[in-house]
Amino acid sequence: MNTTYIAISIVVLVVIAVLVYFTSRNRKEKSLSPLAGLAFGFIIAGLFFGQERWFGYGLLGIGVILAVVDILLKSRQK
């Protein structure tokens, strides 16, 4: 049952990524910063390693912290 939720979340993330890719091809917006990409990677890894709760939650926490740091850095640049 737990692996079902992980599989569903991964499929939903892939669908969202494909939709964002196709809708943003014509836009001239900035791509993800390296820190945001790293945060996204940690969050995905946290979903994959959700079986080990302490490890999965730790990876998710690191991803969220990196995302918040990236938001703060971008807000100070403007």
matplotlib code that plots the C-alpha trace (Angstrom):
import matplotlib.pyplot as plt

x = [0.0, 2.8, 4.6, 1.3, 1.3, 5.0, 4.3, 1.2, 3.2, 6.1, 3.6, 1.9, 5.3, 6.3, 3.0, 3.4, 7.0, 5.9, 3.1, 5.4, 8.0, 5.5, 3.7, 6.9, 8.7, 7.6, 8.3, 11.5, 11.7, 14.6, 15.2, 15.7, 18.6, 21.1, 20.0, 16.3, 17.3, 19.2, 16.2, 13.9, 16.4, 16.4, 12.6, 12.4, 15.0, 12.9, 10.0, 12.0, 13.5, 10.2, 10.4, 13.0, 11.1, 14.0, 16.0, 13.1, 11.9, 15.5, 15.9, 12.5, 13.6, 16.8, 15.0, 12.5, 15.3, 17.2, 14.1, 13.5, 17.1, 16.7, 13.6, 15.3, 18.3, 16.1, 14.0, 17.1, 18.4, 15.5]
y = [0.0, 2.4, 1.7, 2.5, 6.0, 6.5, 5.3, 7.6, 10.6, 9.9, 9.6, 12.9, 14.7, 13.4, 14.6, 18.0, 18.2, 17.3, 19.9, 22.6, 21.7, 21.9, 25.1, 27.0, 26.3, 29.5, 31.7, 33.5, 32.8, 31.8, 28.1, 26.6, 27.7, 25.1, 25.4, 24.8, 21.8, 20.4, 20.9, 19.2, 16.3, 15.9, 15.9, 13.3, 11.2, 11.6, 10.1, 7.2, 6.4, 6.8, 3.3, 4.3, 7.1, 8.9, 8.9, 9.8, 12.6, 13.8, 14.1, 15.9, 18.3, 19.1, 19.7, 22.1, 24.0, 24.4, 25.6, 28.2, 29.4, 29.7, 31.7, 34.0, 34.5, 35.3, 37.8, 39.7, 40.0, 42.1]
z = [0.0, 0.8, -2.5, -4.3, -2.8, -3.8, -7.3, -7.7, -6.4, -8.8, -11.7, -10.7, -10.5, -14.0, -15.4, -13.9, -15.1, -18.7, -18.6, -17.3, -20.0, -22.9, -21.6, -20.9, -24.2, -25.8, -22.7, -22.1, -18.4, -16.3, -15.6, -12.2, -10.2, -9.2, -5.6, -6.5, -8.6, -5.7, -3.4, -5.9, -6.1, -2.3, -2.2, -4.9, -3.1, 0.1, -1.7, -3.0, 0.4, 2.2, 3.5, 6.0, 7.8, 9.4, 6.2, 3.9, 6.2, 6.6, 2.8, 2.5, 5.3, 3.6, 0.3, 2.0, 3.7, 0.5, -1.3, 1.4, 1.2, -2.6, -2.2, 0.4, -1.9, -4.9, -2.9, -1.7, -5.3, -6.4]

ax = plt.figure().add_subplot(projection="3d")
ax.plot(x, y, z, "-o")
ax.set_aspect("equal")
plt.show()
